[in-house]
């Protein structure tokens, strides 16, 4: 095992999959069908293929149904009872669940971005060095997902993560520290937010 692989073992995948799909008629995003299976399974597979051995999945809308219908063996499933408040609450719940695991960083991805595959996630993961790392995928130079937060940033991210903004405010405040990793050649950062976006699913 190389030194780089040893380092990557310190990074946990954190998948935010709690959204209720308000603009999709209340269809939970985790359960949207993609390639014959729930979208949450695809998103977990991306993190696994990128090199994350430990994956925490934050559930919210229809959490019991997601547990029943999706094959998420080997993942730690984290319930976010405040999921309706927005992505910030899921990020806080996810980081809290990782706090006692010994992980040195979290690679955060969103369930509703199936155009971002293992190649992009692996690039961001590969830029990890230690607990102070702050790394983000970029698309034509514009910051996007996934984002890697070293453990030194978790308290600050948790404090700043409110509403639907997630870590946006924290990343903006620490812009000079963020290492951008260009991924526009291997991924497309669209979201599945509206009925029209469902055309991206297979």
C-alpha positions in Angstrom: 0.0 0.0 0.0 1.4 3.4 -1.0 1.7 6.4 1.4 -1.0 8.1 -0.6 -3.4 5.2 -0.1 -2.6 5.3 3.6 -3.6 8.9 3.7 -6.8 8.3 1.7 -7.9 5.8 4.3 -8.2 8.7 6.7 -10.9 10.4 4.5 -14.5 9.4 5.0 -17.2 9.9 2.3 -20.1 12.0 3.5 -23.2 11.8 1.2 -26.0 14.3 1.8 -29.2 12.5 0.7 -31.9 13.9 2.9 -33.7 16.2 0.4 -37.4 15.9 -0.1 -37.5 17.0 -3.7 -39.9 19.9 -3.1 -39.7 21.0 -6.8 -40.1 17.4 -7.9 -43.5 17.1 -6.4 -42.2 15.9 -3.1 -40.3 12.9 -4.4 -37.3 12.2 -2.2 -34.1 12.6 -4.2 -32.5 9.5 -2.7 -35.2 7.3 -4.2 -35.3 8.7 -7.7 -34.6 5.8 -10.2 -31.3 5.8 -12.0 -30.0 2.9 -14.0 -32.7 0.7 -12.4 -31.8 1.5 -8.7 -32.4 4.3 -6.3 -30.1 7.3 -6.9 -28.6 7.1 -3.4 -27.0 3.7 -4.4 -25.4 5.3 -7.4 -24.0 8.1 -5.3 -22.6 5.7 -2.7 -21.0 3.7 -5.5 -19.2 6.9 -6.7 -17.6 7.5 -3.3 -16.6 3.9 -3.0 -15.1 3.8 -6.5 -13.2 7.0 -5.7 -11.5 5.3 -2.8 -13.6 6.0 0.3 -13.7 3.0 2.5 -15.9 4.6 5.2 -19.1 6.3 4.0 -21.8 8.1 6.1 -25.1 8.8 4.4 -27.4 11.5 5.8 -31.1 10.6 5.4 -34.1 12.7 6.0 -37.2 12.7 3.7 -38.7 9.2 3.6 -35.7 7.8 5.6 -37.5 4.6 6.5 -38.4 3.9 2.8 -34.8 4.6 1.7 -33.5 2.1 4.3 -36.0 -0.4 2.9 -35.5 0.1 -0.8 -31.9 1.0 -1.2 -28.9 -1.4 -0.8 -26.6 0.6 1.5 -24.7 -2.3 3.2 -21.5 -1.1 4.8 -22.6 2.5 5.1 -23.4 4.3 8.3 -26.9 5.8 8.0 -27.4 9.1 9.8 -30.9 10.4 10.4 -31.4 14.1 10.1 -34.8 15.0 11.7 -34.2 18.6 10.7 -33.8 17.8 7.0 -36.5 20.2 6.0 -34.4 23.2 7.2 -32.1 22.6 4.3 -28.7 21.2 3.4 -26.9 23.0 6.3 -28.7 20.7 8.8 -27.6 17.6 6.9 -24.0 18.8 6.7 -24.0 19.4 10.5 -25.5 16.0 11.2 -23.0 14.3 8.9 -20.0 15.9 10.4 -21.3 15.2 13.9 -21.6 11.5 13.0 -17.9 11.5 11.9 -16.6 13.3 14.9 -15.9 10.1 17.0 -14.7 7.9 14.1 -11.0 9.1 13.9 -11.5 10.3 10.3 -9.2 13.2 9.5 -11.3 14.6 6.6 -14.7 14.3 5.0 -15.3 14.1 1.2 -18.8 15.7 0.9 -21.0 14.9 -2.1 -24.6 15.5 -3.0 -27.1 12.7 -3.9 -28.6 14.8 -6.8 -25.5 15.2 -8.9 -25.2 12.0 -10.9 -23.1 13.7 -13.6 -20.2 13.8 -11.0 -18.6 10.4 -11.1 -15.7 8.6 -9.5 -13.0 10.4 -11.6 -13.9 13.8 -10.1 -14.3 12.5 -6.6 -10.9 10.7 -6.8 -9.2 13.8 -7.9 -10.5 15.8 -4.9 -9.7 12.9 -2.6 -6.2 12.7 -4.1 -5.5 16.3 -3.1 -5.9 15.5 0.6 -2.8 15.9 2.7 -3.8 16.2 6.3 -6.5 17.5 8.7 -6.0 21.0 7.6 -6.9 20.2 3.9 -9.6 22.2 2.2 -10.2 21.1 -1.3 -13.0 21.6 -3.8 -13.8 20.4 -7.3 -14.0 23.1 -9.9 -15.8 23.3 -13.2 -14.2 25.8 -15.6 -12.7 27.4 -12.5 -16.0 27.7 -10.6 -16.1 25.9 -7.2 -18.5 22.9 -7.0 -18.8 19.4 -5.5 -17.4 17.3 -4.1 -15.7 19.2 -1.4 -13.1 17.8 1.1 -13.0 19.3 4.6 -10.1 18.4 6.8 -11.1 17.9 10.5 -9.6 21.3 11.4 -12.4 22.9 9.5 -15.4 20.9 10.8 -16.2 23.1 13.8 -16.2 26.2 11.5 -18.3 24.5 8.8 -20.8 23.3 11.4 -21.2 26.8 12.8 -21.6 28.4 9.4 -23.9 25.7 7.9 -27.4 27.1 8.0 -30.5 26.9 5.8 -29.8 25.6 2.3 -26.4 27.2 2.0 -24.4 24.3 3.4 -20.8 25.2 3.5 -21.0 28.1 1.0 -20.4 30.8 3.5 -17.5 29.0 5.2 -15.8 28.3 1.8 -16.2 32.0 0.8 -14.7 33.2 4.0 -11.8 30.8 3.6 -11.4 31.2 -0.2 -7.7 31.8 0.0 -7.2 28.4 1.7 -9.3 26.4 -0.8 -7.4 24.2 -3.2 -9.4 24.0 -6.5 -9.1 20.8 -8.5 -10.4 21.2 -12.0 -12.9 18.4 -12.9 -14.8 19.9 -15.9 -13.1 17.4 -18.2 -14.4 14.4 -16.4 -17.8 15.4 -14.8 -20.9 17.6 -15.3 -22.1 19.4 -12.1 -25.8 19.6 -12.9 -28.4 19.1 -10.1 -31.6 17.1 -10.2 -33.9 19.9 -8.9 -36.8 20.1 -11.3 -39.0 17.9 -13.5 -36.9 19.0 -16.6 -33.7 17.8 -14.8 -35.1 14.3 -14.6 -34.0 13.8 -18.2 -30.5 13.4 -16.9 -31.4 10.2 -15.2 -31.1 6.9 -17.0 
